[in-house]
């Protein structure tokens, strides 16, 4: 009797998992990718990329500087104690 109940429970759980998993796989249809071609003038493109890189570099420098100040500020301990061996 116990084996029969365990078998029925396992069978019901397996069936419910199969039913739940089936729609999830069917929900994601393949979406075709569209390639859009644009023409951009080289000097303006280069100028935009360079300004973007300058901005990103500046943000990175300030963020790293702030992080270093925070980290080093917590670890520096100045002590005026004199220790002598006796």
C-alpha positions in Angstrom: 0.0 0.0 0.0 2.8 2.4 0.9 4.7 1.6 -2.3 1.5 2.2 -4.3 1.0 5.6 -2.7 4.6 6.6 -3.3 4.4 5.5 -6.9 1.2 7.4 -7.5 2.7 10.5 -5.9 5.8 10.3 -8.0 3.8 9.7 -11.2 1.6 12.7 -10.4 4.6 15.0 -9.8 6.3 13.9 -13.0 3.1 14.4 -15.0 2.6 17.9 -13.6 6.2 18.9 -14.3 5.9 17.7 -17.8 2.7 19.7 -18.3 4.2 22.8 -16.8 7.4 22.6 -18.8 5.8 22.0 -22.2 4.2 25.5 -22.6 7.4 27.3 -21.5 9.3 25.8 -24.3 6.6 26.6 -26.8 6.4 30.3 -25.7 9.8 31.4 -27.2 9.3 31.5 -30.9 12.3 32.4 -33.0 12.3 36.1 -33.9 14.0 37.0 -37.2 16.8 39.6 -36.9 16.6 42.6 -39.1 19.9 44.1 -40.2 19.7 47.9 -40.8 22.4 49.5 -42.8 23.3 53.1 -42.1 25.9 55.3 -43.7 27.8 57.6 -41.3 30.5 60.1 -42.2 33.8 58.9 -40.8 34.9 62.2 -39.2 31.7 62.6 -37.2 31.6 59.0 -36.2 35.2 59.2 -35.0 34.4 62.4 -33.1 31.5 60.8 -31.4 33.5 57.7 -30.4 36.3 59.7 -29.1 34.0 61.9 -26.9 32.3 58.8 -25.6 35.6 57.2 -24.7 36.8 60.4 -23.0 33.6 60.5 -20.9 33.8 56.8 -20.0 37.5 57.2 -19.0 36.7 60.2 -16.9 33.9 58.3 -15.1 36.1 55.3 -14.5 38.9 57.5 -13.1 36.6 59.3 -10.7 34.9 56.0 -9.6 38.2 54.3 -9.1 39.6 57.3 -7.2 36.6 57.4 -4.9 36.8 53.6 -4.3 40.5 53.8 -3.5 40.0 56.7 -1.1 37.3 54.8 0.7 39.3 51.6 0.9 42.6 53.3 1.9 40.8 55.5 4.4 39.5 52.5 6.3 42.8 50.7 6.4 45.2 53.4 7.4 45.8 53.5 11.2 48.1 56.1 12.7 49.2 55.4 16.2 51.3 57.5 18.5 52.0 54.7 20.9 55.6 53.8 21.8 56.3 50.2 22.4 59.3 49.2 24.4 60.6 45.9 25.2 61.4 45.3 28.8 
